Amino acid sequence: MLDNELDAIYTRLCTTMTALGEADAPLFLARFALLATVRIGDADVVSRLVDEAARNLTPEVTP
């Protein structure tokens, strides 16, 4: 995928979530993730993508 295609997809995701509203954005993202998972069709790839997407988004726990 070219950079301009990736940018267009990102923009479309953001525009769609804005149109749906803040309350429905998480449901949209969950549905999108499930549909993408089916299309990817490889559980190992999807698991690695989940880990990668979560990286640096969760606060570090300090003892």
Secondary structure as UniProt FT lines:
FT   HELIX           3..20
FT   TURN            22..24
FT   HELIX           25..40
FT   HELIX           43..54
FT   TURN            55..57
//
